[in-house]
Amino acid sequence: MKKVRFGIIGAGGIADRRTLPGMMLAKNVEVTAVMEVNTELAERLRVKYSAKYAYTDAEELVKNPEIDAVYIASPVVFHCKQAMLAADYGKHILIEKPISMDIEEGEKLLEYCENKGVKVAAGFMMRFGAHVMNMKKAVEEGKIGQIVSGYSQFTLWLPQDAGNWRLVKAKSGGGSLMDMGVHCIDLIEYITRSRVVEVGAFNDTVVFDYDVEDSSTVILKLDNGAQCVVQTNFNIPDEVAKWRLEFFGTKGRLMGSNVIGQNDGGTLTGIFMNNVPGYDAKQDHVDAKGVEIEGDFGNMYTREVESFADSILNDKPLVVPATDALHVQKVIAAAYRSSKERKLIKM
């Protein structure tokens, strides 16, 4: 089988913890080169993943003619420059979210890559989660009727750490909303096949002393009329976290517990009603447990890179085009503006 030869820009961090191990399981991908600014780390990662080359400079990596595509997992502040460098040398790009520091930079990046004729996908690996795919299928089949409500909660315990670039707005672009809410908003739009049209939000630093938000609540109105809430936090201990993704409709509901995150798992229950009864004046609420839906669990990162490589090798449409990521980034920008101006923002 023909394989896409990858160069990894920013091979430490999430790449080392998750994406590179996933790549090693992919049938149509080969890790050819890694890049980290620290020489010893770059060489250690090269050996760990049996890569042919190790670099400390991104431009040197993208110059290599033995590389077909790059995966960019460096701090957000470097994304645009590194992606444009890769495009200059004809490399296809899988880039972590957010794809850029702001909307203007993101639009510049995507236009530049389009002109260079390279594919650009975003790192929304959660789209490839077993229960996310189950939810999308159930919604598309109309099993819960017209969606009227959605909710997602995604949290992390992230206390003050001087060495963590995610806590520095000039490097990350934002806090819990930018880092984690981006996934939740994408999944809500992806599963419902609807776009956000109006946004309201609270974004605050409640517990810790850094310059990005550690608490965020965002209210979304979708173009199908559904109203959704996304809550993200950097200040909830991991031991008490409950990562949730839920949808309620006129004929049923889907409730996912721990179906989002970096591991493919969790539980998904559904209630699907063929006949919805009329108004009950007694309002005797019975919380039916519903049926548990089985999940074909696997490695989301493997599925992500295999899908991207398949799009390159067979010229197929991208499952996660970076244009979708830029749209979600626009929603997040509206949420930050809403919080600052204390008003609803129309997209």
C-alpha positions in Angstrom: 0.0 0.0 0.0 1.2 3.5 -0.9 1.8 5.6 2.2 1.9 9.4 2.9 5.3 10.3 4.3 4.8 12.7 7.3 7.0 15.3 8.9 5.9 16.3 12.4 6.4 20.0 13.4 6.2 20.2 17.2 6.7 16.5 17.8 6.6 16.8 21.6 3.4 17.5 23.7 0.2 16.3 22.1 2.0 14.8 19.1 4.1 12.6 21.3 1.3 11.7 23.7 -1.4 11.0 21.2 -1.0 11.7 17.5 2.3 10.0 16.8 1.3 6.7 18.6 -1.8 6.9 16.5 0.2 7.4 13.3 2.3 4.3 14.1 -0.9 2.2 13.8 -2.1 3.8 10.5 -1.9 1.6 7.4 -1.3 4.4 4.9 1.0 6.7 6.9 4.8 6.7 7.5 6.6 9.0 10.0 9.6 10.2 8.1 10.8 13.2 10.1 10.3 14.9 13.4 11.0 18.5 14.5 11.5 20.0 17.9 13.5 23.1 18.9 15.5 21.1 21.5 18.1 18.9 19.7 18.2 16.2 22.3 14.4 15.9 22.3 14.2 15.9 18.5 16.7 13.0 18.4 15.0 11.1 21.1 11.6 11.4 19.3 13.3 10.3 16.0 14.5 7.1 17.7 11.2 6.5 19.5 9.2 6.6 16.3 11.8 5.2 13.9 11.8 8.3 11.8 14.6 8.8 9.3 15.3 12.5 10.1 15.3 14.8 13.1 15.2 18.6 12.8 15.3 21.7 15.1 14.0 24.0 12.4 10.6 23.7 10.6 11.9 25.1 7.3 14.6 22.5 7.1 12.0 19.8 7.6 9.6 21.1 4.9 12.5 21.4 2.4 12.9 17.6 2.5 11.7 16.1 -0.8 11.0 12.8 1.0 8.1 14.4 2.9 4.6 14.5 1.5 2.7 16.1 4.3 3.2 17.8 7.7 1.4 17.6 11.0 1.7 20.9 12.9 1.3 20.7 16.7 3.4 23.6 17.7 2.1 26.5 19.8 -0.7 28.4 18.0 1.4 31.5 17.5 3.6 29.6 15.0 0.8 27.9 13.1 0.4 30.4 10.3 4.1 30.8 9.5 4.8 27.1 9.6 1.8 26.2 7.5 2.6 28.7 4.8 6.2 27.4 4.8 4.9 23.9 4.2 2.6 25.1 1.4 5.6 26.8 -0.3 7.2 23.3 -0.6 4.0 21.6 -1.7 3.3 19.7 1.5 -0.2 18.9 2.5 -1.1 20.0 6.0 -2.8 18.6 9.1 -2.9 21.4 11.6 -4.0 21.4 15.3 -6.7 23.7 16.5 -7.0 26.6 16.6 -5.4 26.9 13.2 -4.3 30.5 13.8 -4.1 33.3 16.4 -7.1 35.2 14.9 -9.6 35.2 12.1 -7.6 37.5 9.8 -4.5 35.3 10.1 -6.6 32.1 9.5 -8.2 33.5 6.4 -4.7 34.5 5.1 -3.4 31.0 5.8 -6.2 29.2 4.0 -6.1 31.5 1.0 -2.4 31.0 0.7 -2.6 27.2 0.9 -5.4 27.1 -1.6 -3.3 29.1 -4.1 -0.5 26.7 -3.5 -2.8 23.7 -4.2 -2.3 21.9 -1.0 -4.9 20.3 1.2 -5.4 21.6 4.8 -7.2 19.6 7.4 -7.8 20.5 11.1 -7.1 18.3 14.1 -10.7 17.7 15.2 -10.0 14.0 15.9 -13.1 13.8 18.1 -15.2 13.6 14.9 -13.8 10.1 14.6 -14.9 8.9 18.0 -17.2 5.9 18.0 -20.1 7.5 19.9 -19.7 10.8 18.1 -20.2 8.9 14.8 -23.2 7.0 16.4 -24.7 10.3 17.5 -24.3 11.8 14.0 -25.9 8.7 12.4 -28.9 8.7 14.8 -29.5 12.4 14.2 -29.3 12.0 10.4 -31.7 9.1 10.5 -34.2 11.4 12.4 -34.3 9.1 15.5 -34.7 11.9 18.0 -36.8 14.1 15.7 -36.2 17.8 15.4 -33.3 18.8 17.6 -34.2 21.6 20.1 -31.5 21.5 22.7 -27.8 20.5 23.0 -25.3 20.6 25.9 -21.6 19.9 26.2 -19.2 20.1 29.1 -15.4 19.6 28.8 -13.0 20.4 31.6 -9.4 20.1 32.7 -7.5 20.8 35.9 -4.8 23.2 34.8 -3.3 25.2 37.7 -0.7 28.0 37.2 2.3 26.7 35.3 4.9 29.2 34.1 6.1 26.8 31.4 2.7 26.1 29.8 2.1 28.1 26.6 -1.6 27.4 26.7 -1.9 29.8 29.7 -0.3 32.7 27.8 -2.8 34.5 25.6 -0.1 35.8 23.2 0.8 32.2 22.4 -2.5 30.4 22.7 -5.1 32.9 21.7 -7.3 32.0 24.6 -8.0 29.7 27.5 -10.5 26.9 28.2 -12.9 28.1 25.5 -10.2 28.3 22.8 -8.5 25.1 23.9 -11.5 22.8 24.7 -14.6 24.6 23.7 -13.5 24.5 20.1 -14.0 20.8 20.0 -17.5 21.0 21.6 -18.7 23.7 19.2 -17.4 21.7 16.2 -19.1 18.5 17.4 -22.4 20.3 17.9 -22.3 21.7 14.4 -21.0 18.4 12.9 -23.6 16.2 14.5 -26.5 18.4 13.9 -25.3 19.6 10.4 -26.3 23.1 11.5 -24.3 26.3 11.8 -24.2 28.7 14.8 -26.0 32.0 14.0 -26.0 33.7 17.3 -23.7 33.6 20.4 -23.8 34.8 24.0 -21.1 34.0 26.6 -19.4 34.5 29.9 -15.6 34.0 30.0 -13.7 34.7 33.2 -10.6 33.8 35.2 -12.3 32.7 38.4 -9.8 30.5 40.3 -6.3 30.9 38.8 -4.1 33.9 38.1 -3.3 33.8 34.4 -4.3 35.9 31.5 -6.6 33.5 29.8 -10.1 32.4 31.0 -10.3 29.3 33.3 -14.1 29.3 33.1 -16.4 29.7 30.1 -20.1 29.2 29.4 -21.3 29.8 25.8 -24.9 29.9 24.6 -25.4 29.0 20.9 -28.4 29.4 18.6 -28.2 27.2 15.5 -29.7 27.9 12.1 -32.2 25.1 12.7 -33.5 26.9 15.8 -31.9 24.7 18.4 -30.4 26.3 21.5 -27.2 24.8 22.9 -24.8 25.4 25.8 -21.1 24.7 26.0 -19.2 24.8 29.3 -15.5 24.5 29.5 -13.2 24.9 32.5 -9.5 24.8 33.5 -10.4 24.7 37.2 -12.3 21.5 37.8 -10.3 18.6 39.2 -9.9 15.7 36.7 -11.2 13.3 39.4 -14.6 14.9 39.5 -14.9 15.8 35.8 -17.9 14.5 33.8 -17.4 15.1 30.1 -20.8 15.3 28.4 -22.3 15.6 25.0 -26.1 15.6 24.9 -28.9 16.3 22.4 -32.7 16.5 23.0 -35.3 16.4 20.2 -39.0 16.2 19.6 -38.8 12.3 19.4 -36.1 11.4 21.9 -32.6 12.1 23.3 -29.0 11.1 23.1 -26.8 11.3 26.2 -23.1 10.8 25.9 -20.9 10.4 29.1 -17.2 10.7 28.5 -17.6 10.3 24.8 -15.4 13.3 24.2 -11.7 13.6 25.1 -8.5 12.1 23.9 -9.6 8.4 24.3 -12.3 6.7 22.4 -14.8 5.4 24.9 -17.6 6.4 27.3 -21.2 5.4 27.2 -24.1 6.6 25.0 -27.7 6.0 25.8 -30.6 6.9 23.5 -34.4 7.2 23.8 -36.2 6.9 20.5 -40.0 7.5 20.5 -42.2 6.4 17.5 -45.3 7.8 19.1 -45.1 10.9 21.3 -48.1 11.2 23.6 -50.1 14.4 24.1 -49.9 16.9 26.9 -49.9 15.4 30.4 -51.3 17.8 33.0 -50.0 15.7 35.9 -46.4 16.2 34.8 -45.4 12.9 36.4 -41.8 12.9 35.2 -40.3 9.4 34.7 -36.6 9.6 33.8 -36.3 6.6 31.5 -32.8 5.2 31.2 -33.1 4.4 27.5 -31.0 1.9 25.6 -27.2 1.7 25.7 -25.7 2.0 22.3 -22.6 -0.1 21.5 -19.5 1.6 20.3 -16.9 0.3 17.9 -14.0 1.9 19.8 -10.6 2.4 18.3 -7.8 5.1 18.1 -9.3 8.4 17.0 -5.9 9.7 16.0 -5.3 6.7 13.8 -8.7 7.2 12.1 -7.9 10.9 11.8 -4.6 10.5 10.0 -5.8 7.6 7.9 -8.7 9.7 6.7 -6.4 12.6 5.9 -3.9 10.3 4.1 -6.8 8.7 2.1 -7.9 12.2 0.9 -4.3 12.9 -0.3 -3.7 9.5 -1.9 -7.1 9.3 -3.6 -8.0 13.0 -4.0 -11.1 12.7 -1.8 -12.8 15.5 0.1 -11.4 16.1 3.5 -13.6 14.9 6.4 -12.3 17.8 8.6 -11.4 20.7 6.3 -9.6 23.5 8.0 -12.4 25.9 6.7 -14.6 24.2 9.4 -12.0 25.0 12.0 -11.9 28.6 11.0 -15.6 28.9 11.1 -15.6 27.5 14.7 -12.9 30.0 15.5 -15.2 32.8 14.3 -17.8 31.5 16.7 -15.3 31.6 19.5 -14.3 35.2 18.6 -18.0 36.1 18.8 -18.1 34.5 22.2 -15.2 36.5 23.5 -16.8 39.6 22.1 -20.1 38.8 23.7 -18.5 38.3 27.1 -16.6 41.6 26.8 -19.5 43.6 25.5 -22.2 41.8 27.5 -24.5 41.3 24.6 -25.6 38.7 22.1 -23.5 38.6 18.9 -25.0 37.5 15.5 -22.7 35.6 13.2 
